[in-house]
Amino acid sequence: MLYDARKDLVKRLNLRRMISGGRLFNYCEHANIISPLEFAEKVIKAEIRDPVLSFELDNEFKFIKILPNYLEDVRSLNNASFIEWLNPEYQRIYEEG
């Protein structure tokens, strides 16, 4: 899986985190009653399912905030989630000198 390969690379390079943006694919179906943030919060609580954000959450990403005008997209109404995956193996390296 591509997500696992990306996580492996982050670990191998000892990066602290991986960040990304993902469109709120099904937001268009809820936009007339809730804001993009409310939509994301409902997805996080598993009250509704979104094929993109739910998948990212299932892959250990954490939601940070909404990115308005992220891309031109009719389904997300241009909204995306800003997400982060923290490397559990990250080790801070201190240099002497």
MODELLER restraints for C-alpha pairs under 7 A, 6 or more apart:
rsr = mdl.restraints
at = mdl.atoms
rsr.add(forms.Gaussian(group=physical.xy_distance, feature=features.Distance(at['CA:10:A'], at['CA:18:A']), mean=7.00, stdev=0.5))
rsr.add(forms.Gaussian(group=physical.xy_distance, feature=features.Distance(at['CA:10:A'], at['CA:87:A']), mean=6.97, stdev=0.5))
rsr.add(forms.Gaussian(group=physical.xy_distance, feature=features.Distance(at['CA:11:A'], at['CA:87:A']), mean=6.36, stdev=0.5))
rsr.add(forms.Gaussian(group=physical.xy_distance, feature=features.Distance(at['CA:11:A'], at['CA:89:A']), mean=6.39, stdev=0.5))
rsr.add(forms.Gaussian(group=physical.xy_distance, feature=features.Distance(at['CA:11:A'], at['CA:90:A']), mean=6.85, stdev=0.5))
rsr.add(forms.Gaussian(group=physical.xy_distance, feature=features.Distance(at['CA:14:A'], at['CA:90:A']), mean=5.40, stdev=0.5))
rsr.add(forms.Gaussian(group=physical.xy_distance, feature=features.Distance(at['CA:14:A'], at['CA:91:A']), mean=6.77, stdev=0.5))
rsr.add(forms.Gaussian(group=physical.xy_distance, feature=features.Distance(at['CA:15:A'], at['CA:87:A']), mean=6.91, stdev=0.5))
rsr.add(forms.Gaussian(group=physical.xy_distance, feature=features.Distance(at['CA:15:A'], at['CA:90:A']), mean=6.31, stdev=0.5))
rsr.add(forms.Gaussian(group=physical.xy_distance, feature=features.Distance(at['CA:16:A'], at['CA:86:A']), mean=6.21, stdev=0.5))
rsr.add(forms.Gaussian(group=physical.xy_distance, feature=features.Distance(at['CA:16:A'], at['CA:87:A']), mean=5.48, stdev=0.5))
rsr.add(forms.Gaussian(group=physical.xy_distance, feature=features.Distance(at['CA:16:A'], at['CA:90:A']), mean=5.46, stdev=0.5))
rsr.add(forms.Gaussian(group=physical.xy_distance, feature=features.Distance(at['CA:17:A'], at['CA:84:A']), mean=6.75, stdev=0.5))
rsr.add(forms.Gaussian(group=physical.xy_distance, feature=features.Distance(at['CA:17:A'], at['CA:85:A']), mean=5.56, stdev=0.5))
rsr.add(forms.Gaussian(group=physical.xy_distance, feature=features.Distance(at['CA:17:A'], at['CA:86:A']), mean=4.42, stdev=0.5))
rsr.add(forms.Gaussian(group=physical.xy_distance, feature=features.Distance(at['CA:17:A'], at['CA:87:A']), mean=5.34, stdev=0.5))
rsr.add(forms.Gaussian(group=physical.xy_distance, feature=features.Distance(at['CA:18:A'], at['CA:84:A']), mean=5.68, stdev=0.5))
rsr.add(forms.Gaussian(group=physical.xy_distance, feature=features.Distance(at['CA:18:A'], at['CA:85:A']), mean=5.18, stdev=0.5))
rsr.add(forms.Gaussian(group=physical.xy_distance, feature=features.Distance(at['CA:18:A'], at['CA:86:A']), mean=6.57, stdev=0.5))
rsr.add(forms.Gaussian(group=physical.xy_distance, feature=features.Distance(at['CA:19:A'], at['CA:83:A']), mean=5.65, stdev=0.5))
rsr.add(forms.Gaussian(group=physical.xy_distance, feature=features.Distance(at['CA:19:A'], at['CA:84:A']), mean=4.40, stdev=0.5))
rsr.add(forms.Gaussian(group=physical.xy_distance, feature=features.Distance(at['CA:19:A'], at['CA:85:A']), mean=6.41, stdev=0.5))
rsr.add(forms.Gaussian(group=physical.xy_distance, feature=features.Distance(at['CA:20:A'], at['CA:82:A']), mean=5.93, stdev=0.5))
rsr.add(forms.Gaussian(group=physical.xy_distance, feature=features.Distance(at['CA:20:A'], at['CA:83:A']), mean=5.38, stdev=0.5))
rsr.add(forms.Gaussian(group=physical.xy_distance, feature=features.Distance(at['CA:20:A'], at['CA:84:A']), mean=6.47, stdev=0.5))
rsr.add(forms.Gaussian(group=physical.xy_distance, feature=features.Distance(at['CA:21:A'], at['CA:80:A']), mean=5.99, stdev=0.5))
rsr.add(forms.Gaussian(group=physical.xy_distance, feature=features.Distance(at['CA:21:A'], at['CA:81:A']), mean=5.41, stdev=0.5))
rsr.add(forms.Gaussian(group=physical.xy_distance, feature=features.Distance(at['CA:21:A'], at['CA:82:A']), mean=4.63, stdev=0.5))
rsr.add(forms.Gaussian(group=physical.xy_distance, feature=features.Distance(at['CA:21:A'], at['CA:83:A']), mean=6.05, stdev=0.5))
rsr.add(forms.Gaussian(group=physical.xy_distance, feature=features.Distance(at['CA:22:A'], at['CA:52:A']), mean=6.65, stdev=0.5))
rsr.add(forms.Gaussian(group=physical.xy_distance, feature=features.Distance(at['CA:22:A'], at['CA:53:A']), mean=6.87, stdev=0.5))
rsr.add(forms.Gaussian(group=physical.xy_distance, feature=features.Distance(at['CA:22:A'], at['CA:80:A']), mean=5.09, stdev=0.5))
rsr.add(forms.Gaussian(group=physical.xy_distance, feature=features.Distance(at['CA:22:A'], at['CA:81:A']), mean=5.27, stdev=0.5))
rsr.add(forms.Gaussian(group=physical.xy_distance, feature=features.Distance(at['CA:22:A'], at['CA:82:A']), mean=6.82, stdev=0.5))
rsr.add(forms.Gaussian(group=physical.xy_distance, feature=features.Distance(at['CA:23:A'], at['CA:52:A']), mean=6.92, stdev=0.5))
rsr.add(forms.Gaussian(group=physical.xy_distance, feature=features.Distance(at['CA:23:A'], at['CA:76:A']), mean=5.87, stdev=0.5))
rsr.add(forms.Gaussian(group=physical.xy_distance, feature=features.Distance(at['CA:23:A'], at['CA:79:A']), mean=5.98, stdev=0.5))
rsr.add(forms.Gaussian(group=physical.xy_distance, feature=features.Distance(at['CA:23:A'], at['CA:80:A']), mean=3.98, stdev=0.5))
rsr.add(forms.Gaussian(group=physical.xy_distance, feature=features.Distance(at['CA:23:A'], at['CA:81:A']), mean=6.25, stdev=0.5))
rsr.add(forms.Gaussian(group=physical.xy_distance, feature=features.Distance(at['CA:24:A'], at['CA:52:A']), mean=6.67, stdev=0.5))
rsr.add(forms.Gaussian(group=physical.xy_distance, feature=features.Distance(at['CA:24:A'], at['CA:53:A']), mean=6.61, stdev=0.5))
rsr.add(forms.Gaussian(group=physical.xy_distance, feature=features.Distance(at['CA:24:A'], at['CA:76:A']), mean=4.77, stdev=0.5))
rsr.add(forms.Gaussian(group=physical.xy_distance, feature=features.Distance(at['CA:24:A'], at['CA:79:A']), mean=6.06, stdev=0.5))
rsr.add(forms.Gaussian(group=physical.xy_distance, feature=features.Distance(at['CA:24:A'], at['CA:80:A']), mean=5.20, stdev=0.5))
rsr.add(forms.Gaussian(group=physical.xy_distance, feature=features.Distance(at['CA:24:A'], at['CA:81:A']), mean=6.64, stdev=0.5))
rsr.add(forms.Gaussian(group=physical.xy_distance, feature=features.Distance(at['CA:25:A'], at['CA:50:A']), mean=6.40, stdev=0.5))
rsr.add(forms.Gaussian(group=physical.xy_distance, feature=features.Distance(at['CA:25:A'], at['CA:51:A']), mean=6.77, stdev=0.5))
rsr.add(forms.Gaussian(group=physical.xy_distance, feature=features.Distance(at['CA:25:A'], at['CA:52:A']), mean=6.27, stdev=0.5))
rsr.add(forms.Gaussian(group=physical.xy_distance, feature=features.Distance(at['CA:25:A'], at['CA:75:A']), mean=5.47, stdev=0.5))
rsr.add(forms.Gaussian(group=physical.xy_distance, feature=features.Distance(at['CA:25:A'], at['CA:76:A']), mean=5.03, stdev=0.5))
rsr.add(forms.Gaussian(group=physical.xy_distance, feature=features.Distance(at['CA:26:A'], at['CA:50:A']), mean=5.76, stdev=0.5))
rsr.add(forms.Gaussian(group=physical.xy_distance, feature=features.Distance(at['CA:26:A'], at['CA:75:A']), mean=6.14, stdev=0.5))
rsr.add(forms.Gaussian(group=physical.xy_distance, feature=features.Distance(at['CA:26:A'], at['CA:76:A']), mean=6.39, stdev=0.5))
rsr.add(forms.Gaussian(group=physical.xy_distance, feature=features.Distance(at['CA:27:A'], at['CA:36:A']), mean=6.91, stdev=0.5))
rsr.add(forms.Gaussian(group=physical.xy_distance, feature=features.Distance(at['CA:27:A'], at['CA:39:A']), mean=6.81, stdev=0.5))
rsr.add(forms.Gaussian(group=physical.xy_distance, feature=features.Distance(at['CA:27:A'], at['CA:75:A']), mean=6.44, stdev=0.5))
rsr.add(forms.Gaussian(group=physical.xy_distance, feature=features.Distance(at['CA:27:A'], at['CA:76:A']), mean=5.14, stdev=0.5))
rsr.add(forms.Gaussian(group=physical.xy_distance, feature=features.Distance(at['CA:28:A'], at['CA:75:A']), mean=5.10, stdev=0.5))
rsr.add(forms.Gaussian(group=physical.xy_distance, feature=features.Distance(at['CA:28:A'], at['CA:76:A']), mean=5.73, stdev=0.5))
rsr.add(forms.Gaussian(group=physical.xy_distance, feature=features.Distance(at['CA:28:A'], at['CA:77:A']), mean=6.36, stdev=0.5))
rsr.add(forms.Gaussian(group=physical.xy_distance, feature=features.Distance(at['CA:36:A'], at['CA:66:A']), mean=6.96, stdev=0.5))
rsr.add(forms.Gaussian(group=physical.xy_distance, feature=features.Distance(at['CA:36:A'], at['CA:79:A']), mean=6.98, stdev=0.5))
rsr.add(forms.Gaussian(group=physical.xy_distance, feature=features.Distance(at['CA:37:A'], at['CA:66:A']), mean=6.22, stdev=0.5))
rsr.add(forms.Gaussian(group=physical.xy_distance, feature=features.Distance(at['CA:42:A'], at['CA:48:A']), mean=5.84, stdev=0.5))
rsr.add(forms.Gaussian(group=physical.xy_distance, feature=features.Distance(at['CA:43:A'], at['CA:49:A']), mean=5.55, stdev=0.5))
rsr.add(forms.Gaussian(group=physical.xy_distance, feature=features.Distance(at['CA:43:A'], at['CA:50:A']), mean=6.59, stdev=0.5))
rsr.add(forms.Gaussian(group=physical.xy_distance, feature=features.Distance(at['CA:43:A'], at['CA:54:A']), mean=6.54, stdev=0.5))
rsr.add(forms.Gaussian(group=physical.xy_distance, feature=features.Distance(at['CA:60:A'], at['CA:85:A']), mean=6.40, stdev=0.5))
rsr.add(forms.Gaussian(group=physical.xy_distance, feature=features.Distance(at['CA:61:A'], at['CA:83:A']), mean=6.02, stdev=0.5))
rsr.add(forms.Gaussian(group=physical.xy_distance, feature=features.Distance(at['CA:61:A'], at['CA:84:A']), mean=5.27, stdev=0.5))
rsr.add(forms.Gaussian(group=physical.xy_distance, feature=features.Distance(at['CA:61:A'], at['CA:85:A']), mean=4.58, stdev=0.5))
rsr.add(forms.Gaussian(group=physical.xy_distance, feature=features.Distance(at['CA:62:A'], at['CA:83:A']), mean=5.44, stdev=0.5))
rsr.add(forms.Gaussian(group=physical.xy_distance, feature=features.Distance(at['CA:62:A'], at['CA:84:A']), mean=5.28, stdev=0.5))
rsr.add(forms.Gaussian(group=physical.xy_distance, feature=features.Distance(at['CA:62:A'], at['CA:85:A']), mean=6.31, stdev=0.5))
rsr.add(forms.Gaussian(group=physical.xy_distance, feature=features.Distance(at['CA:63:A'], at['CA:81:A']), mean=6.72, stdev=0.5))
rsr.add(forms.Gaussian(group=physical.xy_distance, feature=features.Distance(at['CA:63:A'], at['CA:82:A']), mean=6.23, stdev=0.5))
rsr.add(forms.Gaussian(group=physical.xy_distance, feature=features.Distance(at['CA:63:A'], at['CA:83:A']), mean=4.64, stdev=0.5))
rsr.add(forms.Gaussian(group=physical.xy_distance, feature=features.Distance(at['CA:63:A'], at['CA:84:A']), mean=6.67, stdev=0.5))
rsr.add(forms.Gaussian(group=physical.xy_distance, feature=features.Distance(at['CA:64:A'], at['CA:82:A']), mean=5.47, stdev=0.5))
rsr.add(forms.Gaussian(group=physical.xy_distance, feature=features.Distance(at['CA:64:A'], at['CA:83:A']), mean=5.40, stdev=0.5))
rsr.add(forms.Gaussian(group=physical.xy_distance, feature=features.Distance(at['CA:64:A'], at['CA:84:A']), mean=6.97, stdev=0.5))
rsr.add(forms.Gaussian(group=physical.xy_distance, feature=features.Distance(at['CA:65:A'], at['CA:81:A']), mean=5.99, stdev=0.5))
rsr.add(forms.Gaussian(group=physical.xy_distance, feature=features.Distance(at['CA:65:A'], at['CA:82:A']), mean=5.32, stdev=0.5))
rsr.add(forms.Gaussian(group=physical.xy_distance, feature=features.Distance(at['CA:66:A'], at['CA:79:A']), mean=6.84, stdev=0.5))
rsr.add(forms.Gaussian(group=physical.xy_distance, feature=features.Distance(at['CA:66:A'], at['CA:80:A']), mean=5.84, stdev=0.5))
rsr.add(forms.Gaussian(group=physical.xy_distance, feature=features.Distance(at['CA:66:A'], at['CA:81:A']), mean=4.78, stdev=0.5))
rsr.add(forms.Gaussian(group=physical.xy_distance, feature=features.Distance(at['CA:66:A'], at['CA:82:A']), mean=5.94, stdev=0.5))
rsr.add(forms.Gaussian(group=physical.xy_distance, feature=features.Distance(at['CA:67:A'], at['CA:79:A']), mean=5.77, stdev=0.5))
rsr.add(forms.Gaussian(group=physical.xy_distance, feature=features.Distance(at['CA:67:A'], at['CA:80:A']), mean=5.01, stdev=0.5))
rsr.add(forms.Gaussian(group=physical.xy_distance, feature=features.Distance(at['CA:67:A'], at['CA:81:A']), mean=5.76, stdev=0.5))
rsr.add(forms.Gaussian(group=physical.xy_distance, feature=features.Distance(at['CA:67:A'], at['CA:82:A']), mean=6.16, stdev=0.5))
rsr.add(forms.Gaussian(group=physical.xy_distance, feature=features.Distance(at['CA:68:A'], at['CA:78:A']), mean=6.29, stdev=0.5))
rsr.add(forms.Gaussian(group=physical.xy_distance, feature=features.Distance(at['CA:68:A'], at['CA:79:A']), mean=4.67, stdev=0.5))
rsr.add(forms.Gaussian(group=physical.xy_distance, feature=features.Distance(at['CA:68:A'], at['CA:80:A']), mean=6.48, stdev=0.5))
rsr.add(forms.Gaussian(group=physical.xy_distance, feature=features.Distance(at['CA:69:A'], at['CA:78:A']), mean=4.80, stdev=0.5))
rsr.add(forms.Gaussian(group=physical.xy_distance, feature=features.Distance(at['CA:69:A'], at['CA:79:A']), mean=5.73, stdev=0.5))
rsr.add(forms.Gaussian(group=physical.xy_distance, feature=features.Distance(at['CA:70:A'], at['CA:78:A']), mean=5.68, stdev=0.5))
rsr.add(forms.Gaussian(group=physical.xy_distance, feature=features.Distance(at['CA:70:A'], at['CA:79:A']), mean=5.78, stdev=0.5))
rsr.add(forms.Gaussian(group=physical.xy_distance, feature=features.Distance(at['CA:70:A'], at['CA:80:A']), mean=5.96, stdev=0.5))
rsr.add(forms.Gaussian(group=physical.xy_distance, feature=features.Distance(at['CA:71:A'], at['CA:78:A']), mean=5.15, stdev=0.5))
rsr.add(forms.Gaussian(group=physical.xy_distance, feature=features.Distance(at['CA:72:A'], at['CA:78:A']), mean=5.13, stdev=0.5))
